[in-house]
Amino acid sequence: MRVFGYARVSTSQQSLDVQIKALKAEGVEDHRLFTDKATGSNTERSGLDALRNKIEKGDLILVKKLDRLGRDTADMVQLIKEFDQQGVAVRFLDDGISTEGAMGRMVVTILAAVAEAERARILERTNEGRLEAKNKGIQFGRKPHIDREKLKALHQAGKGATEIAKEMGIGRSTVYKLLN
């Protein structure tokens, strides 16, 4: 039985170090360690594809946490079925579960559904917080681009800094800064 490892983070700014360290501690060798820095919302990932090409019947794939393999329940179930059909087991280290045996596959399916529901609740709470912040007047996103040509034209037309600031929706100090 060969042991492979798979680690994933959602963005390039996140680190794989904690997952890789845990997988190596379980005996995964560097050449059998596959990683992705991509969303788990689809199964088309270069590291996962490379892993799929390497595994053979009797192999074991170690993953630190359930949600590192995938985020969507349907995709997780499909991946687990795919690995199972190839005779490959998947073990999730932090969750203490494995797809070895029928009971293990059932538990993984249930946990994937629970994880998806939790992510939906987190997203719902985040959106509620954003709406509440917007209602309180908090603005999100980048600051609006200031049309410097318009600002100069208003100044040349004889308008003062206060009047320009009101018309353009910017601070008076910004008007002075841009005019200098």
N, C-alpha and C positions, 0 to 999 in steps of 0.2 A: 504494500500500500504506500503510494506516494502522498505526501502532504503538501498542499498548495495553500497560499494565503491570498486574500483579496481585501483591499482597503480602498475606501472612497471618501472624498469630501466634496461638498457641493460647489465650491468656488476656488479659484486659483489662489486667493488670499488665505485660505485655510491650510492648516498643516496636517500632514498624514503621519507625523512622527509618533504620536501616541498609539495609533493603530498598528503601525509597522513594528514598533517595539514589542507590543503584546503578541503579535503573530510570530516574531522571531523567538520570543521567550517560549513559545509552544513548539519550536523546532522547525519552523518554516525557513528554508534556505533562500538566499537572495534570488537565485535564478528561478525560484518557484513562487515568487511574490509578485502579484499584479496589482496595479493601482490605477485609479482614475481621479481626476479633478474635474468632475462634471456632475450635473444634476442627476439624481436617481429617478427622475420622473420618466425616463425611457431606458430601454435596455440596450440601445446602440451606443456602447462606450468602448473605446479602444482597448483599455485594460481588460474589461470583461470579455470582449471578443477574443483577445489573445489567450485568456484563461480557458475559454471554451475550446479553443483549438488544441490546447496542450493536454487536457484531462483525458483519462481513459478509465475504463471499468475498474472498480476497486479503489480509485483515488478518493481522497478526502479534501474538501475545501474548508478552510477555517476563515471565519469572518468575525471581527470583534463584536459588532452589534447587528441586530436584525435589519435596521433601517439603512445600513451601509450597503447592503446588496441591492435594495431598491426601495422606492417609496410607495408605489402604487400596489395595492393588494393583488390585483389581477396579474401584474408583471411579476411580482414575487412568486405567486403560485405557478405561473408559467415557467419561470426559471427553475424552481424547485422540481417541477415535473420533468423539465428537460434534463436536469442533472440526474434525477432518479432513473429516467429511461436509459441513461448512459451507464447506470450502475455506480454513480458518484454520489457520495454523501456530503452534506453541508452541516458544519457545526458552528453555532454562534457562541462565542466565548463568554461574553457578558451575560447573556440570557440563560446560559447553561442548558441549551437545548440543541438537538440534532435532528436531521431528517432521516437518520438511521431508523428504520422500522415505520410501520403505519402510524403508531401513536405519535412519533416525532413529527411526521409530516402534518398530522392534524393540528398539533400544538403550534407549529410554525405558521400555518394558515390562519389560525385564530389570532395569534400575536400580531401578524402582519395587518389584519383587519383592525385590531385595537390601535396599533401605531398610526394607521391612516386616519382613524377617527380622532385621535389626539392631535395630529397635525391640523386637521380641519378645525378643531376647537381653538387651537393656537391662532390660526389664521383669522378665525371669527373674532377672537378677543383683540387681536391686533387691529383689525378693521374698525371695531367699535371704538378703540382708543384713538385711532386717527380721526374718525368722525367727531368724537368729543373734542379733540384738539382743534379741529377746523371750526367747530361751533364756538370755540373760545377765541377764535381769531388767529390761531397759529397757522402760518403758511409753510407749506412743504416744498421741497425742490430747490433748484438753483435760483439765485437772485435774478430778476429780470435784466435783460441786456439793455444798456442805456444807449440811446441813439445820440451819439456825440454831435453829429451834424445838426440835428434838430436843436440840441442844447445851444450850440454856437449861434445858430440862426436866431433863436429867441433872444439871446444876449445881444446880438448885433441889432435886433429890432428894438432894443432899448428896454427890454423887460429886466426887472431886478431879480436877484437870486431867490427871494422868497416866492415870487410869482412863477418863476421857472420851476422851482422845486414842487410847487402845488400842481402845476400843469403836467409835469412829467412823473409825478408820484415818487419823488426821491427826496432825500434830505438836503437841506440848504448847504451843509458842509460838503456834500458830494458835488453840488453845483460849483462851489468855490474850487474844490480840488480839481475838477475836470477843466475848469476855465484857466487854471494856472499851468 
